[in-house]
Structure formats: structure tokens, C-alpha cells
Amino acid sequence: MEGKPGDDDLDLFDSAVLLDEALRQEGFDDGYKDGLISGKEEGKEVGLKTGFQVGEELGFYRGCVDVWNSLLHIDPEAFSSRIRKNVQRLEDLLEKYPLLDPENEDVQEVMEAIRLKFRIITATMGVKLDYEGYPKSSAAGMEDV
Amino acid sequence: MELSDDRHMELREIQKLEGHSDRVWNLAWNPDSTSPPMLASCGADKTVRIWQQGTSGSWVCKAVLEDSHTRTVRSCAWSPCGKLLATASFDATTAIWRHISGDFECIATLEGHENEVKSVSWNASGSLLATCSRDKTVWIWEMLPSSEFECVSVLQGHTQDVKMVQWHPFLDILVSVSYDNSIKVWAEDGGGDDWNCVQTIDEISSGHTSTVWALSFNSAGDRMVTCSDDLTLKIWDTSSNLQGMNGDTDSCKLWEDVIASGAGDDTICLFYESKEISDAKPNYKILLKKEKAHEMDINSVQWNPKEPRILASASDDGTIRIWELSEVTR
């Protein structure tokens, strides 16, 4: 039987289909809102944790540099010229670290340069001083060849 | 000794030195000509053994340096004066020992590498020491008059485990080889502590196609040989910059005209430069192949600097063998 679909018929089918769509959209909106809130909170937590870790490590090196500089202030000959130069270089690197710009692509590079410079200084001084916080670059597994 | 295609040479075993309780990784002949012939060996049993040749000609173990390294000792090297011995270990440290009338005392411990140290080498004057490690870096140390060591520079560039470092016989130029298949040449620029990589030889520049395990210079400093997992030995012209020639593993050592190499196939091969007039470019040929020289992999071969026909080899079988290269009498 062929009948011309009247407006009423259209509305009837449309609302059934649209209801499905409307509910989906409502669900999505709710989820998105909740997600935004919990995402922000998680982001804050991660930021706080990472910021603390970076800050603690840089602070450690800064502290060492301050002590060494104080010592040099009292006795300029306390360390060899090579060590003095390296302490200065470490200080420069610490200044250079983009502390307020965590998205800066150099952060990893500068941090590694700082860690290496610190290891060179302590190795030359013959001092066993390690910052315990970060994972070593190739600690995973031991090798025997 | 004139080597040519007509002469028949043989490698005769003089003595087998036993004592290590695990694989022997490396050997070093003491270069000091004023003291009796001495050989240092090191291995996976965490010890370093010092062997001396008595008046009768046989070798005995004079000292065992133990309780110092806490893991495998991978490499050892005497300073040019022969009074100091550097030992590099998987425990990430390099120990420096002073030898005074038969006794060995540890005078310094160099720390800094993040993990296993693979090799150590003294420069010609004995003022600089280079170490390399699985942490991909090469460290250069300067020895001060007080026997203290200062880190001069840390060389970064290799992308994998650095297997060996060796200084040029008289220039302060350092060469390193690595698991990343490349050979790198390092030199200092300008008199300060500014060390840089001046050349990298990789697959593209006709270098090796697999891990490069070892390198060695001839005493004239114009030839360098490298050996690799790609089963070849390559001989390089180091008179100006490094250009490759081709020769065909784990360890190699160049003695004037003869290159000795030991490998995982338990054999020692000797190669020499064939000086036929017809050859346009240098040509290296195999002099002899000693099969089953050891029962297991050979990790190191070293020519005696004071007695050119004597060769020492170290193996996974825990022994060291002393060989003499001589002509077969017919």
C-alpha cells in the first residue's frame, strides 16, 4: 500500500532515530565534562611529581656547586684548575636549564649534560657522591662480553 | 725476518700457563726492558695474574691480584715505563697498580663509567689513560705527578657499547671501536681539554658491517688493523688520514710485517704483507692458520715487544699459551 508519509509519521520515526543520537550525544557530553575534570587533576599530579623530581635533582647539584664555590672562596687553591673550570661549567649549565619552560625540547639534553658534568667532577675529585633519584641510562641488565 | 710466499713457518707452543679459574680475557706484556720478562693476564675469575719468565725460560705465576675488582677484569695494560698496570673491570672501575720489586699495590681507582669498562690504554708518554665502556662513552684521564688522576674529557659519539680503545704509538690520537660497527678517531684541539671526534669510519666509508672488537697499530704508526664480527680484518693506512685496504673475528695484533688474530673458531691466524713487485696496492696474505690453538674461543693475542717471534694467546678455556713463530726446518 502506498501512502504519502505525512509529517506526523516522519516526526514519529525521526524522534526514535534522533533519540538514539540525542542520548549518545548527552552521554558523550557528560563523559567529556567528567574527563576534563579528572584529566586536569591527573595532569596536575603528574606535573607536581615531575616538577618535584626535576627540582630536587637540580637543587642537589646547585647545593654541591654552592659548597664547592664557598670552599674556593676561602681557599682558591683547594681544587685544581681543571676542577674549577668544570664547576664553573656545571654552574653555567644549571643556569641554562629551562626551569620555567618544561615543554622546551632541550630539557633532556641539558639535564644529561648536567649529570655528566657532575660525574666528571666527582670522578676527578675522587669523591663518591651520587644523586640517587634518576634511573641510570643503561642499568638494565648486565653483560658479560 | 724476511717473509715471502716460499718460506714455511710454524707456530710452536712453548708453554701453557694455567691458573685462572675462568676465561682469560686479555694479556699484556710488560714493555720494560730492564726487568725480567713479565706478562699480565686478567679474566672472568675477577683476578689479574702476573707471570714471570725465570732463568730456565719457563713462566711462573709471580702474583695474583685479587680482592680488588668485584666482577670480571676485562682488560689490562702496562704503562710505557712498565711500572704501572691499569686493569679495567665489569664492576665499572679501573684500578691502577704500582709494581715495586715483586709487589703490587693499588694506588688509584678510577670511577665514572656507568657500567662495564671494556678496555684501557695508555698513551705513548704515559701521561694519559683512556677507558671505554658499555655506557657508550670513552673517558680520558690525565695522571698527575701525585699519582692522582683527573678526568680530562668524556667522549660521546658512539651509539652502542665501546669495545676497545687504543692510542697511536707516538701521537696523542685515540681510536675507539664499537658494537655500533664504527671506528672513531679522536684528537685534541688547541691544547686545552677539548677532545673531538675527527673521523668516523662506518659501513658507508668501507668500514666494518658488524661489531668491531679490536684494533692494533704497527710500531711505525702508519698501519692500523681492526677486526670484526663480520669475519674480516681490515688494514688501514694511518700515515695521513685513515684510508682502507682489505685483508679477511676477536683480537688482532700487528708485529712489523705480521698480523696475528685469534677468534671464536679457536684458531690463530697470521697474516703478512706480500711484497710482490706485481702488486699495485698493498696485499696481505695468510702466513699460517693454527687450528685448535686453544680448546675454546681465543680472546686476545699479543706479540712480545722485546722478542718479536714470541706470541701469547688467552682463551675462554682459562689458559694462556706462549708460542714461537719459526721456520719449519726441512
Interface residues (C-beta under 8 A of the other chain):
Chain A: S80 R82 I83 L116 R119 I120 A123 T124 G126 K128 K136 S137 S138 A139 M142 E143 D144
Chain B: A44 T72 F90 L110 E111 G112 E114 N115 E116 R134 D135 K136 W139 L144 E148 F149 E150 C151 V152 V154 D161 D193
